[in-house]
Amino acid sequence: MTKEERLKIYDEATSLWGLVAQYDQCIEEMAELTVAINKYKRKVLYGEYKKQDVIADVVEEIADVSLCLEQLTQFFKDYNIDEIIDKKLKKLQQEIDYMKSIKK
């Protein structure tokens, strides 16, 4: 599916259920990803869950959150999100470079 097709679906969802409902859905999906990651950590550290099931849950929630992020990005498209991401990535690279330099 193309980005344009996805954006059309997001617009239809917003028209049907409203902007607040779409924000709430994004919040719910992010919370579900948090839960899935915590379950994955417990599996890795303590073996409490079937690993494949937990991985499938994490992947599913990553997909849901990715859709939500794309939709939120569309809602806030006038606010130079890519520019802010670039600044944050540069800052992260500086931190990485610094940490690598002190570990030598």
N, C-alpha and C positions, 0 to 999 in steps of 0.2 A: 504494500500500500504506500502511496506517495505521501509526502508531508502535507501537500494540499488537501488530499483526501482525509487525512487525519484531522487537519484543522477544521474542515467542514463538519466532521462528526462532533468535534468539541463545540463548535458553534451551535449545532443542533441540540446537543445535550444542555448547553447553557440556556438556549431559548426554551427548551422543554421544562427543565427543572429549576432554572434560575442560577444566578452567580453564587449566591450564598451556599446553595446546595452543592455546587461544584467545589467551593472552598472546603466545605465540610467533608466531602468525599476524599479530597486530597489529604486532609488531616487524618482521616481514618486509615487511608492506605499507608501513610507514613508510619502511623502507630503499628499497623500490622507488620510492616517491614522491621520495625524495632523488635517486636515480639519474635519474629522469625529468626532474626540475627541472634537474639539471646538464646533461643532454643538451639541454634546451631553451635554457639559457643559451649553450651552445656554438653552437647553431644561430643564435641571435640575434646573437651576437658574431662568429662565424667562418664561419657557413654550412656546417657539416660534415654536417648531416642534412637530410632533406626536412622542411620546416617542418610540414606538415599531419600527417605521421606522428608527429612529436614532440609536437605539441599534443594529438593523440588519446591518446598515452601518458600525458601529464600529467593530462588530464581523467579517464582511466580510473583512475589511481592516486589522484587526489583522491577519487573515489567510493569506492574501496576503503578509504582511510584514514578517510573520513567514517563509513562503516559501523563500522569498528573503534572510532572515538571514541565513537560512540553505544553500542556494546557495552561499552566500558570505563566509560563514564558510568553505565551500568546496574549494572555490577559494584561501583562505588564510590558508589552513589546516596545512601548515608548520610553523605556527607562534604561536603555543601554546596558542590558544584562551582560552581553558578551564582553563589553569593555571592563566591567567589574570582575568578571571571571578571569580575564587576562591579568588584571592587577593582582588578584588573589593567587593565581598560578605563579606569577613572578615572585611574589612574597614567599610562597611555598618553596620555590626553587632556591631562593636565597637561604632559607632555613636548612634545606637539604645540603647545600654547598657548605654552610657553616658547620653543620654537624659532621660532615665528612672531613672537613679540615681539622677539627679538634680530635678526631678519632685516629688520625695518622700518627 
